Amino acid sequence: MSEPAADGDYRVLGTETVYEGRVITLVRDTVAMPGGGDSVREVVRHPGAVAVVALTDDGDVVLLRQYRHPVGGYLWELPAGLRDADGEAPLLTAQRELAEEVRMAAERWSLLTTTYSTPGFCDEQVLVYLAEGLSDVDRPEGFTVEHEELDMTVETVPLAEAVQRVFDGAIRNSAAVVGLLAAAQHRASGTRLRPVDAT
């Protein structure tokens, strides 16, 4: 079964599901090449994620330090989470994650940028939001802190310091790197942002 032609006239000739897990699915696609012939590509299907650059009125940004098993250590990150709640709009996911992870809400939301985290083998798209006008809130009712979130550290630092941590190699999470650099550029030059409901 083939799909319509994609960019550059690449066409999926067939798909085989290799593995289906709780979050990801691994498929093997046979793809027609525009120059002739075909090739097999293994693709990780992912529901997508959101991340939040939460800025205080003083220009500080909220970071959190969380253990990430695949890299065997702790990473400094932005508040973030999977888009795994059925029917939940990305902005609502971002608002929920901000409340769950750092007990904050924001008056103003903008879509800062979108990024594909590892497009060579995975279709995960991360929507990075800018949240301003922060206030403290309780965690959403029914939310339970568990697993890696139990020893998560939350820190608020000046945005310029967070950007320097990117260049120092202390912040390596891709959504955090992209989000912090984009937020710094936006604050410095007033770049035009897309509507908050764009993807």
Secondary structure, 3 states (H helix, E strand, C coil): CCCCCCHHHCEEEEEEEEEECCCCEEEEEEEECCCCCEEEEEEEECCCEEEEEEECCCCEEEEEEEEEHHHCEEEEECCEEECCCCCCCHHHHHHHHHHHHHCEEEEEEEEEEEEECCCCCECCEEEEEEEEEEEECCCCCCCCCCHHHHHCEEEEEEHHHHHHHHHHCCCCCHHHHHHHHHHHHHHHHCCCCECCCCC
